[in-house]
Amino acid sequence: MEETIKNIEETFDVKLPQDYIEYMKNTNGYTGIIKEEYYDIWKLEDIVSGNNDYHVQEFFPNLIYFGSNGGDEALAFDKSNNMSIVLVPFIGTEEDKIVIADNFNNFINK
């Protein structure tokens, strides 16, 4: 798992939030309800390929997708906003992003 985290951080030139890392060490993903909303938090080993599949760095260079709402929106870390958690349409623009939490812990426990 440490190697996967290191690969993600090197690929996106970022330090993943410690609360996210701890959560993933305990769960390595989650699909279900978080505070009355459905979310699919991707496994660590799916982060790089998922971002590549959606061409995230090409269209949203400040975002790192790490899941979805099971519909048409991605869950992402926003590198331009202190790694806040945002929802952004898979087909949309960065202006469409909505901040849903200022950090991962607040997202999980909001």
Secondary structure, DSSP 8 states (H G I E B T S, - for coil): -HHHHHHHHHHHT----HHHHHHHHHHS-EEEEETTEEEEE--GGGHHHHHHHTTHHHH-TTEEEEEE-SSSEEEEEEGGGTTEEEEEESSS-GGG-EEEESSHHHHHH-
